[in-house]
Amino acid sequence: MKITKNTKVADILKEYGDIADVMEVFGIKRVGRYSIRALAAKAVTVEWAARIHRVPLDEFLEILEKAVSSTKEKTQPNQAAKKG
């Protein structure tokens, strides 16, 4: 999934799950409980999320890519074990 400024946060959550813990590692504080984030995410784009968190868009996109990559790395070994 290519993440752009127009990507809905809900789509990222659907594809990668709750990445709030990973985002916190990169300095982005979570917004409420997961259920609130999931509800708000339906209408919020990456661009708006960057504004909400007061992070420049380019930097926010980099953080998202790192968070998603980190999530992928954690799930890939599990997927390989299931296949084997």
PDB file of N, CA, C and O in Angstrom:
ATOM      1  N   MET A   1       0.846  -1.187   0.000  1.00  0.00           N
ATOM      2  CA  MET A   1       0.000   0.000   0.000  1.00  0.00           C
ATOM      3  C   MET A   1       0.884   1.240   0.000  1.00  0.00           C
ATOM      4  O   MET A   1       1.737   1.398   0.873  1.00  0.00           O
ATOM      5  N   LYS A   2       0.686   2.105  -0.962  1.00  0.00           N
ATOM      6  CA  LYS A   2       1.405   3.366  -1.037  1.00  0.00           C
ATOM      7  C   LYS A   2       0.659   4.396  -0.188  1.00  0.00           C
ATOM      8  O   LYS A   2      -0.524   4.650  -0.411  1.00  0.00           O
ATOM      9  N   ILE A   3       1.350   4.982   0.775  1.00  0.00           N
ATOM     10  CA  ILE A   3       0.739   5.978   1.656  1.00  0.00           C
ATOM     11  C   ILE A   3       1.072   7.368   1.119  1.00  0.00           C
ATOM     12  O   ILE A   3       2.238   7.721   0.943  1.00  0.00           O
ATOM     13  N   THR A   4       0.021   8.145   0.863  1.00  0.00           N
ATOM     14  CA  THR A   4       0.167   9.516   0.386  1.00  0.00           C
ATOM     15  C   THR A   4      -0.590  10.451   1.328  1.00  0.00           C
ATOM     16  O   THR A   4      -1.216  10.005   2.290  1.00  0.00           O
ATOM     17  N   LYS A   5      -0.527  11.736   1.042  1.00  0.00           N
ATOM     18  CA  LYS A   5      -1.239  12.703   1.882  1.00  0.00           C
ATOM     19  C   LYS A   5      -2.746  12.496   1.819  1.00  0.00           C
ATOM     20  O   LYS A   5      -3.461  12.893   2.739  1.00  0.00           O
ATOM     21  N   ASN A   6      -3.241  11.879   0.745  1.00  0.00           N
ATOM     22  CA  ASN A   6      -4.681  11.666   0.584  1.00  0.00           C
ATOM     23  C   ASN A   6      -5.171  10.321   1.114  1.00  0.00           C
ATOM     24  O   ASN A   6      -6.369  10.041   1.084  1.00  0.00           O
ATOM     25  N   THR A   7      -4.252   9.491   1.597  1.00  0.00           N
ATOM     26  CA  THR A   7      -4.630   8.190   2.146  1.00  0.00           C
ATOM     27  C   THR A   7      -5.446   8.400   3.414  1.00  0.00           C
ATOM     28  O   THR A   7      -5.076   9.201   4.272  1.00  0.00           O
ATOM     29  N   LYS A   8      -6.536   7.691   3.526  1.00  0.00           N
ATOM     30  CA  LYS A   8      -7.347   7.753   4.751  1.00  0.00           C
ATOM     31  C   LYS A   8      -6.642   6.975   5.851  1.00  0.00           C
ATOM     32  O   LYS A   8      -6.124   5.884   5.615  1.00  0.00           O
ATOM     33  N   VAL A   9      -6.625   7.532   7.037  1.00  0.00           N
ATOM     34  CA  VAL A   9      -6.004   6.862   8.179  1.00  0.00           C
ATOM     35  C   VAL A   9      -6.697   5.521   8.418  1.00  0.00           C
ATOM     36  O   VAL A   9      -6.057   4.558   8.840  1.00  0.00           O
ATOM     37  N   ALA A  10      -7.992   5.456   8.152  1.00  0.00           N
ATOM     38  CA  ALA A  10      -8.737   4.203   8.323  1.00  0.00           C
ATOM     39  C   ALA A  10      -8.173   3.101   7.429  1.00  0.00           C
ATOM     40  O   ALA A  10      -8.130   1.939   7.833  1.00  0.00           O
ATOM     41  N   ASP A  11      -7.743   3.455   6.223  1.00  0.00           N
ATOM     42  CA  ASP A  11      -7.162   2.468   5.322  1.00  0.00           C
ATOM     43  C   ASP A  11      -5.840   1.936   5.866  1.00  0.00           C
ATOM     44  O   ASP A  11      -5.530   0.754   5.719  1.00  0.00           O
ATOM     45  N   ILE A  12      -5.071   2.808   6.489  1.00  0.00           N
ATOM     46  CA  ILE A  12      -3.802   2.381   7.093  1.00  0.00           C
ATOM     47  C   ILE A  12      -4.085   1.437   8.257  1.00  0.00           C
ATOM     48  O   ILE A  12      -3.423   0.410   8.401  1.00  0.00           O
ATOM     49  N   LEU A  13      -5.062   1.782   9.083  1.00  0.00           N
ATOM     50  CA  LEU A  13      -5.427   0.919  10.209  1.00  0.00           C
ATOM     51  C   LEU A  13      -5.938  -0.432   9.723  1.00  0.00           C
ATOM     52  O   LEU A  13      -5.645  -1.464  10.325  1.00  0.00           O
ATOM     53  N   LYS A  14      -6.698  -0.424   8.639  1.00  0.00           N
ATOM     54  CA  LYS A  14      -7.232  -1.670   8.096  1.00  0.00           C
ATOM     55  C   LYS A  14      -6.101  -2.564   7.581  1.00  0.00           C
ATOM     56  O   LYS A  14      -6.111  -3.777   7.790  1.00  0.00           O
ATOM     57  N   GLU A  15      -5.140  -1.953   6.913  1.00  0.00           N
ATOM     58  CA  GLU A  15      -4.038  -2.704   6.304  1.00  0.00           C
ATOM     59  C   GLU A  15      -3.001  -3.172   7.335  1.00  0.00           C
ATOM     60  O   GLU A  15      -2.502  -4.294   7.251  1.00  0.00           O
ATOM     61  N   TYR A  16      -2.679  -2.305   8.308  1.00  0.00           N
ATOM     62  CA  TYR A  16      -1.564  -2.576   9.215  1.00  0.00           C
ATOM     63  C   TYR A  16      -1.954  -2.711  10.675  1.00  0.00           C
ATOM     64  O   TYR A  16      -1.095  -3.004  11.506  1.00  0.00           O
ATOM     65  N   GLY A  17      -3.206  -2.510  11.013  1.00  0.00           N
ATOM     66  CA  GLY A  17      -3.636  -2.581  12.405  1.00  0.00           C
ATOM     67  C   GLY A  17      -3.324  -1.285  13.145  1.00  0.00           C
ATOM     68  O   GLY A  17      -2.985  -0.272  12.535  1.00  0.00           O
ATOM     69  N   ASP A  18      -3.443  -1.335  14.438  1.00  0.00           N
ATOM     70  CA  ASP A  18      -3.215  -0.154  15.276  1.00  0.00           C
ATOM     71  C   ASP A  18      -1.719   0.081  15.402  1.00  0.00           C
ATOM     72  O   ASP A  18      -1.028  -0.657  16.105  1.00  0.00           O
ATOM     73  N   ILE A  19      -1.216   1.106  14.722  1.00  0.00           N
ATOM     74  CA  ILE A  19       0.212   1.389  14.747  1.00  0.00           C
ATOM     75  C   ILE A  19       0.564   2.498  15.735  1.00  0.00           C
ATOM     76  O   ILE A  19       1.650   3.071  15.655  1.00  0.00           O
ATOM     77  N   ALA A  20      -0.337   2.807  16.661  1.00  0.00           N
ATOM     78  CA  ALA A  20      -0.118   3.900  17.607  1.00  0.00           C
ATOM     79  C   ALA A  20       1.130   3.684  18.450  1.00  0.00           C
ATOM     80  O   ALA A  20       1.878   4.631  18.695  1.00  0.00           O
ATOM     81  N   ASP A  21       1.369   2.450  18.897  1.00  0.00           N
ATOM     82  CA  ASP A  21       2.561   2.188  19.703  1.00  0.00           C
ATOM     83  C   ASP A  21       3.830   2.503  18.927  1.00  0.00           C
ATOM     84  O   ASP A  21       4.774   3.081  19.464  1.00  0.00           O
ATOM     85  N   VAL A  22       3.838   2.119  17.670  1.00  0.00           N
ATOM     86  CA  VAL A  22       5.011   2.379  16.834  1.00  0.00           C
ATOM     87  C   VAL A  22       5.147   3.870  16.571  1.00  0.00           C
ATOM     88  O   VAL A  22       6.254   4.407  16.603  1.00  0.00           O
ATOM     89  N   MET A  23       4.036   4.541  16.311  1.00  0.00           N
ATOM     90  CA  MET A  23       4.067   5.978  16.054  1.00  0.00           C
ATOM     91  C   MET A  23       4.612   6.741  17.254  1.00  0.00           C
ATOM     92  O   MET A  23       5.316   7.737  17.088  1.00  0.00           O
ATOM     93  N   GLU A  24       4.292   6.278  18.465  1.00  0.00           N
ATOM     94  CA  GLU A  24       4.796   6.938  19.668  1.00  0.00           C
ATOM     95  C   GLU A  24       6.318   6.871  19.743  1.00  0.00           C
ATOM     96  O   GLU A  24       6.961   7.806  20.219  1.00  0.00           O
ATOM     97  N   VAL A  25       6.888   5.769  19.275  1.00  0.00           N
ATOM     98  CA  VAL A  25       8.343   5.630  19.259  1.00  0.00           C
ATOM     99  C   VAL A  25       8.958   6.749  18.419  1.00  0.00           C
ATOM    100  O   VAL A  25      10.054   7.223  18.719  1.00  0.00           O
ATOM    101  N   PHE A  26       8.259   7.167  17.377  1.00  0.00           N
ATOM    102  CA  PHE A  26       8.765   8.203  16.491  1.00  0.00           C
ATOM    103  C   PHE A  26       8.278   9.604  16.882  1.00  0.00           C
ATOM    104  O   PHE A  26       8.434  10.557  16.118  1.00  0.00           O
ATOM    105  N   GLY A  27       7.692   9.720  18.069  1.00  0.00           N
ATOM    106  CA  GLY A  27       7.341  11.035  18.594  1.00  0.00           C
ATOM    107  C   GLY A  27       5.924  11.509  18.333  1.00  0.00           C
ATOM    108  O   GLY A  27       5.609  12.663  18.625  1.00  0.00           O
ATOM    109  N   ILE A  28       5.063  10.668  17.799  1.00  0.00           N
ATOM    110  CA  ILE A  28       3.671  11.052  17.552  1.00  0.00           C
ATOM    111  C   ILE A  28       2.815  10.468  18.659  1.00  0.00           C
ATOM    112  O   ILE A  28       2.702   9.249  18.793  1.00  0.00           O
ATOM    113  N   LYS A  29       2.216  11.342  19.449  1.00  0.00           N
ATOM    114  CA  LYS A  29       1.390  10.875  20.570  1.00  0.00           C
ATOM    115  C   LYS A  29       0.047  10.374  20.067  1.00  0.00           C
ATOM    116  O   LYS A  29      -0.499  10.879  19.086  1.00  0.00           O
ATOM    117  N   ARG A  30      -0.471   9.371  20.760  1.00  0.00           N
ATOM    118  CA  ARG A  30      -1.749   8.788  20.354  1.00  0.00           C
ATOM    119  C   ARG A  30      -2.909   9.725  20.667  1.00  0.00           C
ATOM    120  O   ARG A  30      -2.825  10.563  21.565  1.00  0.00           O
ATOM    121  N   VAL A  31      -3.971   9.572  19.923  1.00  0.00           N
ATOM    122  CA  VAL A  31      -5.177  10.382  20.096  1.00  0.00           C
ATOM    123  C   VAL A  31      -6.261   9.476  20.658  1.00  0.00           C
ATOM    124  O   VAL A  31      -6.886   8.718  19.916  1.00  0.00           O
ATOM    125  N   GLY A  32      -6.483   9.548  21.952  1.00  0.00           N
ATOM    126  CA  GLY A  32      -7.551   8.770  22.575  1.00  0.00           C
ATOM    127  C   GLY A  32      -7.366   7.273  22.481  1.00  0.00           C
ATOM    128  O   GLY A  32      -6.292   6.791  22.121  1.00  0.00           O
ATOM    129  N   ARG A  33      -8.407   6.544  22.802  1.00  0.00           N
ATOM    130  CA  ARG A  33      -8.404   5.080  22.730  1.00  0.00           C
ATOM    131  C   ARG A  33      -8.520   4.636  21.280  1.00  0.00           C
ATOM    132  O   ARG A  33      -8.901   5.419  20.410  1.00  0.00           O
ATOM    133  N   TYR A  34      -8.192   3.380  21.026  1.00  0.00           N
ATOM    134  CA  TYR A  34      -8.220   2.848  19.657  1.00  0.00           C
ATOM    135  C   TYR A  34      -9.586   3.033  19.018  1.00  0.00           C
ATOM    136  O   TYR A  34      -9.670   3.392  17.843  1.00  0.00           O
ATOM    137  N   SER A  35     -10.662   2.793  19.770  1.00  0.00           N
ATOM    138  CA  SER A  35     -12.005   2.905  19.186  1.00  0.00           C
ATOM    139  C   SER A  35     -12.287   4.330  18.713  1.00  0.00           C
ATOM    140  O   SER A  35     -12.933   4.528  17.684  1.00  0.00           O
ATOM    141  N   ILE A  36     -11.807   5.317  19.460  1.00  0.00           N
ATOM    142  CA  ILE A  36     -12.004   6.718  19.055  1.00  0.00           C
ATOM    143  C   ILE A  36     -11.169   7.013  17.818  1.00  0.00           C
ATOM    144  O   ILE A  36     -11.642   7.666  16.888  1.00  0.00           O
ATOM    145  N   ARG A  37      -9.918   6.530  17.802  1.00  0.00           N
ATOM    146  CA  ARG A  37      -9.055   6.754  16.649  1.00  0.00           C
ATOM    147  C   ARG A  37      -9.646   6.097  15.407  1.00  0.00           C
ATOM    148  O   ARG A  37      -9.650   6.691  14.329  1.00  0.00           O
ATOM    149  N   ALA A  38     -10.141   4.874  15.557  1.00  0.00           N
ATOM    150  CA  ALA A  38     -10.703   4.155  14.411  1.00  0.00           C
ATOM    151  C   ALA A  38     -11.919   4.891  13.858  1.00  0.00           C
ATOM    152  O   ALA A  38     -12.106   4.965  12.643  1.00  0.00           O
ATOM    153  N   LEU A  39     -12.739   5.430  14.745  1.00  0.00           N
ATOM    154  CA  LEU A  39     -13.925   6.168  14.316  1.00  0.00           C
ATOM    155  C   LEU A  39     -13.519   7.460  13.597  1.00  0.00           C
ATOM    156  O   LEU A  39     -14.011   7.747  12.505  1.00  0.00           O
ATOM    157  N   ALA A  40     -12.631   8.226  14.205  1.00  0.00           N
ATOM    158  CA  ALA A  40     -12.194   9.492  13.600  1.00  0.00           C
ATOM    159  C   ALA A  40     -11.417   9.248  12.316  1.00  0.00           C
ATOM    160  O   ALA A  40     -11.466  10.063  11.395  1.00  0.00           O
ATOM    161  N   ALA A  41     -10.705   8.137  12.250  1.00  0.00           N
ATOM    162  CA  ALA A  41      -9.857   7.842  11.102  1.00  0.00           C
ATOM    163  C   ALA A  41     -10.637   7.647   9.815  1.00  0.00           C
ATOM    164  O   ALA A  41     -10.067   7.770   8.731  1.00  0.00           O
ATOM    165  N   LYS A  42     -11.906   7.350   9.903  1.00  0.00           N
ATOM    166  CA  LYS A  42     -12.710   7.124   8.698  1.00  0.00           C
ATOM    167  C   LYS A  42     -12.759   8.364   7.819  1.00  0.00           C
ATOM    168  O   LYS A  42     -12.859   8.255   6.597  1.00  0.00           O
ATOM    169  N   ALA A  43     -12.690   9.526   8.422  1.00  0.00           N
ATOM    170  CA  ALA A  43     -12.786  10.764   7.661  1.00  0.00           C
ATOM    171  C   ALA A  43     -11.452  11.497   7.525  1.00  0.00           C
ATOM    172  O   ALA A  43     -11.335  12.418   6.717  1.00  0.00           O
ATOM    173  N   VAL A  44     -10.453  11.101   8.300  1.00  0.00           N
ATOM    174  CA  VAL A  44      -9.202  11.849   8.357  1.00  0.00           C
ATOM    175  C   VAL A  44      -8.192  11.293   7.357  1.00  0.00           C
ATOM    176  O   VAL A  44      -7.958  10.086   7.287  1.00  0.00           O
ATOM    177  N   THR A  45      -7.598  12.208   6.583  1.00  0.00           N
ATOM    178  CA  THR A  45      -6.525  11.817   5.678  1.00  0.00           C
ATOM    179  C   THR A  45      -5.187  11.973   6.401  1.00  0.00           C
ATOM    180  O   THR A  45      -5.115  12.560   7.481  1.00  0.00           O
ATOM    181  N   VAL A  46      -4.148  11.449   5.798  1.00  0.00           N
ATOM    182  CA  VAL A  46      -2.796  11.578   6.356  1.00  0.00           C
ATOM    183  C   VAL A  46      -2.432  13.060   6.486  1.00  0.00           C
ATOM    184  O   VAL A  46      -1.822  13.468   7.473  1.00  0.00           O
ATOM    185  N   GLU A  47      -2.802  13.848   5.503  1.00  0.00           N
ATOM    186  CA  GLU A  47      -2.505  15.282   5.549  1.00  0.00           C
ATOM    187  C   GLU A  47      -3.127  15.940   6.784  1.00  0.00           C
ATOM    188  O   GLU A  47      -2.473  16.722   7.474  1.00  0.00           O
ATOM    189  N   TRP A  48      -4.394  15.616   7.056  1.00  0.00           N
ATOM    190  CA  TRP A  48      -5.063  16.190   8.219  1.00  0.00           C
ATOM    191  C   TRP A  48      -4.479  15.649   9.523  1.00  0.00           C
ATOM    192  O   TRP A  48      -4.367  16.380  10.507  1.00  0.00           O
ATOM    193  N   ALA A  49      -4.111  14.385   9.529  1.00  0.00           N
ATOM    194  CA  ALA A  49      -3.498  13.804  10.721  1.00  0.00           C
ATOM    195  C   ALA A  49      -2.189  14.525  11.042  1.00  0.00           C
ATOM    196  O   ALA A  49      -1.882  14.773  12.208  1.00  0.00           O
ATOM    197  N   ALA A  50      -1.426  14.858  10.009  1.00  0.00           N
ATOM    198  CA  ALA A  50      -0.180  15.603  10.212  1.00  0.00           C
ATOM    199  C   ALA A  50      -0.478  16.965  10.834  1.00  0.00           C
ATOM    200  O   ALA A  50       0.224  17.405  11.744  1.00  0.00           O
ATOM    201  N   ARG A  51      -1.517  17.627  10.341  1.00  0.00           N
ATOM    202  CA  ARG A  51      -1.905  18.930  10.900  1.00  0.00           C
ATOM    203  C   ARG A  51      -2.347  18.800  12.355  1.00  0.00           C
ATOM    204  O   ARG A  51      -1.974  19.612  13.202  1.00  0.00           O
ATOM    205  N   ILE A  52      -3.145  17.773  12.634  1.00  0.00           N
ATOM    206  CA  ILE A  52      -3.631  17.546  14.001  1.00  0.00           C
ATOM    207  C   ILE A  52      -2.475  17.362  14.962  1.00  0.00           C
ATOM    208  O   ILE A  52      -2.497  17.878  16.080  1.00  0.00           O
ATOM    209  N   HIS A  53      -1.448  16.612  14.519  1.00  0.00           N
ATOM    210  CA  HIS A  53      -0.291  16.339  15.371  1.00  0.00           C
ATOM    211  C   HIS A  53       0.784  17.411  15.272  1.00  0.00           C
ATOM    212  O   HIS A  53       1.817  17.328  15.937  1.00  0.00           O
ATOM    213  N   ARG A  54       0.536  18.429  14.430  1.00  0.00           N
ATOM    214  CA  ARG A  54       1.457  19.555  14.245  1.00  0.00           C
ATOM    215  C   ARG A  54       2.848  19.084  13.815  1.00  0.00           C
ATOM    216  O   ARG A  54       3.873  19.498  14.356  1.00  0.00           O
ATOM    217  N   VAL A  55       2.832  18.199  12.815  1.00  0.00           N
ATOM    218  CA  VAL A  55       4.068  17.671  12.242  1.00  0.00           C
ATOM    219  C   VAL A  55       4.045  17.992  10.751  1.00  0.00           C
ATOM    220  O   VAL A  55       3.022  17.799  10.094  1.00  0.00           O
ATOM    221  N   PRO A  56       5.166  18.483  10.206  1.00  0.00           N
ATOM    222  CA  PRO A  56       5.196  18.741   8.758  1.00  0.00           C
ATOM    223  C   PRO A  56       4.827  17.480   7.976  1.00  0.00           C
ATOM    224  O   PRO A  56       5.217  16.373   8.347  1.00  0.00           O
ATOM    225  N   LEU A  57       4.074  17.658   6.894  1.00  0.00           N
ATOM    226  CA  LEU A  57       3.555  16.531   6.130  1.00  0.00           C
ATOM    227  C   LEU A  57       4.651  15.566   5.681  1.00  0.00           C
ATOM    228  O   LEU A  57       4.506  14.355   5.843  1.00  0.00           O
ATOM    229  N   ASP A  58       5.736  16.079   5.125  1.00  0.00           N
ATOM    230  CA  ASP A  58       6.813  15.194   4.661  1.00  0.00           C
ATOM    231  C   ASP A  58       7.371  14.353   5.794  1.00  0.00           C
ATOM    232  O   ASP A  58       7.625  13.160   5.629  1.00  0.00           O
ATOM    233  N   GLU A  59       7.562  14.984   6.948  1.00  0.00           N
ATOM    234  CA  GLU A  59       8.071  14.265   8.117  1.00  0.00           C
ATOM    235  C   GLU A  59       7.055  13.221   8.595  1.00  0.00           C
ATOM    236  O   GLU A  59       7.431  12.113   8.978  1.00  0.00           O
ATOM    237  N   PHE A  60       5.783  13.575   8.571  1.00  0.00           N
ATOM    238  CA  PHE A  60       4.729  12.654   8.998  1.00  0.00           C
ATOM    239  C   PHE A  60       4.671  11.437   8.079  1.00  0.00           C
ATOM    240  O   PHE A  60       4.505  10.311   8.548  1.00  0.00           O
ATOM    241  N   LEU A  61       4.808  11.661   6.771  1.00  0.00           N
ATOM    242  CA  LEU A  61       4.814  10.553   5.822  1.00  0.00           C
ATOM    243  C   LEU A  61       5.993   9.616   6.082  1.00  0.00           C
ATOM    244  O   LEU A  61       5.850   8.396   6.009  1.00  0.00           O
ATOM    245  N   GLU A  62       7.161  10.193   6.386  1.00  0.00           N
ATOM    246  CA  GLU A  62       8.340   9.371   6.711  1.00  0.00           C
ATOM    247  C   GLU A  62       8.086   8.536   7.966  1.00  0.00           C
ATOM    248  O   GLU A  62       8.426   7.353   8.013  1.00  0.00           O
ATOM    249  N   ILE A  63       7.494   9.154   8.969  1.00  0.00           N
ATOM    250  CA  ILE A  63       7.199   8.451  10.222  1.00  0.00           C
ATOM    251  C   ILE A  63       6.217   7.311   9.968  1.00  0.00           C
ATOM    252  O   ILE A  63       6.386   6.210  10.493  1.00  0.00           O
ATOM    253  N   LEU A  64       5.192   7.577   9.161  1.00  0.00           N
ATOM    254  CA  LEU A  64       4.230   6.527   8.829  1.00  0.00           C
ATOM    255  C   LEU A  64       4.911   5.360   8.115  1.00  0.00           C
ATOM    256  O   LEU A  64       4.652   4.199   8.429  1.00  0.00           O
ATOM    257  N   GLU A  65       5.768   5.667   7.167  1.00  0.00           N
ATOM    258  CA  GLU A  65       6.472   4.611   6.434  1.00  0.00           C
ATOM    259  C   GLU A  65       7.328   3.771   7.383  1.00  0.00           C
ATOM    260  O   GLU A  65       7.369   2.547   7.266  1.00  0.00           O
ATOM    261  N   LYS A  66       8.011   4.429   8.320  1.00  0.00           N
ATOM    262  CA  LYS A  66       8.821   3.701   9.306  1.00  0.00           C
ATOM    263  C   LYS A  66       7.937   2.835  10.201  1.00  0.00           C
ATOM    264  O   LYS A  66       8.277   1.689  10.495  1.00  0.00           O
ATOM    265  N   ALA A  67       6.819   3.380  10.625  1.00  0.00           N
ATOM    266  CA  ALA A  67       5.908   2.633  11.498  1.00  0.00           C
ATOM    267  C   ALA A  67       5.344   1.419  10.776  1.00  0.00           C
ATOM    268  O   ALA A  67       5.266   0.328  11.340  1.00  0.00           O
ATOM    269  N   VAL A  68       4.953   1.619   9.526  1.00  0.00           N
ATOM    270  CA  VAL A  68       4.405   0.521   8.733  1.00  0.00           C
ATOM    271  C   VAL A  68       5.481  -0.535   8.479  1.00  0.00           C
ATOM    272  O   VAL A  68       5.210  -1.731   8.578  1.00  0.00           O
ATOM    273  N   SER A  69       6.692  -0.102   8.153  1.00  0.00           N
ATOM    274  CA  SER A  69       7.793  -1.042   7.929  1.00  0.00           C
ATOM    275  C   SER A  69       8.082  -1.849   9.172  1.00  0.00           C
ATOM    276  O   SER A  69       8.317  -3.056   9.100  1.00  0.00           O
ATOM    277  N   SER A  70       8.066  -1.178  10.323  1.00  0.00           N
ATOM    278  CA  SER A  70       8.309  -1.860  11.591  1.00  0.00           C
ATOM    279  C   SER A  70       7.224  -2.895  11.860  1.00  0.00           C
ATOM    280  O   SER A  70       7.511  -3.989  12.347  1.00  0.00           O
ATOM    281  N   THR A  71       5.994  -2.555  11.545  1.00  0.00           N
ATOM    282  CA  THR A  71       4.873  -3.475  11.734  1.00  0.00           C
ATOM    283  C   THR A  71       5.008  -4.670  10.797  1.00  0.00           C
ATOM    284  O   THR A  71       4.760  -5.806  11.200  1.00  0.00           O
ATOM    285  N   LYS A  72       5.400  -4.420   9.549  1.00  0.00           N
ATOM    286  CA  LYS A  72       5.588  -5.503   8.582  1.00  0.00           C
ATOM    287  C   LYS A  72       6.668  -6.471   9.061  1.00  0.00           C
ATOM    288  O   LYS A  72       6.501  -7.687   8.967  1.00  0.00           O
ATOM    289  N   GLU A  73       7.780  -5.928   9.576  1.00  0.00           N
ATOM    290  CA  GLU A  73       8.880  -6.768  10.044  1.00  0.00           C
ATOM    291  C   GLU A  73       8.445  -7.676  11.187  1.00  0.00           C
ATOM    292  O   GLU A  73       8.897  -8.817  11.285  1.00  0.00           O
ATOM    293  N   LYS A  74       7.580  -7.177  12.037  1.00  0.00           N
ATOM    294  CA  LYS A  74       7.105  -7.974  13.172  1.00  0.00           C
ATOM    295  C   LYS A  74       6.172  -9.087  12.722  1.00  0.00           C
ATOM    296  O   LYS A  74       6.164 -10.160  13.324  1.00  0.00           O
ATOM    297  N   THR A  75       5.387  -8.857  11.679  1.00  0.00           N
ATOM    298  CA  THR A  75       4.409  -9.853  11.249  1.00  0.00           C
ATOM    299  C   THR A  75       4.972 -10.851  10.246  1.00  0.00           C
ATOM    300  O   THR A  75       4.465 -11.969  10.155  1.00  0.00           O
ATOM    301  N   GLN A  76       5.985 -10.490   9.503  1.00  0.00           N
ATOM    302  CA  GLN A  76       6.524 -11.392   8.486  1.00  0.00           C
ATOM    303  C   GLN A  76       7.091 -12.683   9.068  1.00  0.00           C
ATOM    304  O   GLN A  76       6.819 -13.744   8.507  1.00  0.00           O
ATOM    305  N   PRO A  77       7.865 -12.663  10.160  1.00  0.00           N
ATOM    306  CA  PRO A  77       8.339 -13.932  10.711  1.00  0.00           C
ATOM    307  C   PRO A  77       7.188 -14.849  11.124  1.00  0.00           C
ATOM    308  O   PRO A  77       7.284 -16.065  10.962  1.00  0.00           O
ATOM    309  N   ASN A  78       6.119 -14.291  11.647  1.00  0.00           N
ATOM    310  CA  ASN A  78       4.960 -15.083  12.031  1.00  0.00           C
ATOM    311  C   ASN A  78       4.302 -15.713  10.809  1.00  0.00           C
ATOM    312  O   ASN A  78       3.863 -16.862  10.868  1.00  0.00           O
ATOM    313  N   GLN A  79       4.231 -14.986   9.720  1.00  0.00           N
ATOM    314  CA  GLN A  79       3.615 -15.512   8.512  1.00  0.00           C
ATOM    315  C   GLN A  79       4.467 -16.648   7.936  1.00  0.00           C
ATOM    316  O   GLN A  79       3.927 -17.637   7.441  1.00  0.00           O
ATOM    317  N   ALA A  80       5.796 -16.508   8.000  1.00  0.00           N
ATOM    318  CA  ALA A  80       6.682 -17.550   7.496  1.00  0.00           C
ATOM    319  C   ALA A  80       6.533 -18.825   8.345  1.00  0.00           C
ATOM    320  O   ALA A  80       6.572 -19.935   7.813  1.00  0.00           O
ATOM    321  N   ALA A  81       6.365 -18.661   9.657  1.00  0.00           N
ATOM    322  CA  ALA A  81       6.196 -19.812  10.535  1.00  0.00           C
ATOM    323  C   ALA A  81       4.890 -20.552  10.244  1.00  0.00           C
ATOM    324  O   ALA A  81       4.829 -21.778  10.342  1.00  0.00           O
ATOM    325  N   LYS A  82       3.846 -19.800   9.883  1.00  0.00           N
ATOM    326  CA  LYS A  82       2.557 -20.420   9.567  1.00  0.00           C
ATOM    327  C   LYS A  82       2.641 -21.259   8.299  1.00  0.00           C
ATOM    328  O   LYS A  82       2.014 -22.313   8.188  1.00  0.00           O
ATOM    329  N   LYS A  83       3.444 -20.759   7.326  1.00  0.00           N
ATOM    330  CA  LYS A  83       3.583 -21.473   6.053  1.00  0.00           C
ATOM    331  C   LYS A  83       4.416 -22.753   6.213  1.00  0.00           C
ATOM    332  O   LYS A  83       4.158 -23.764   5.560  1.00  0.00           O
ATOM    333  N   GLY A  84       5.433 -22.683   7.108  1.00  0.00           N
ATOM    334  CA  GLY A  84       6.369 -23.796   7.276  1.00  0.00           C
ATOM    335  C   GLY A  84       5.792 -24.872   8.098  1.00  0.00           C
ATOM    336  O   GLY A  84       6.449 -25.885   8.338  1.00  0.00           O
TER     337      GLY A  84
END
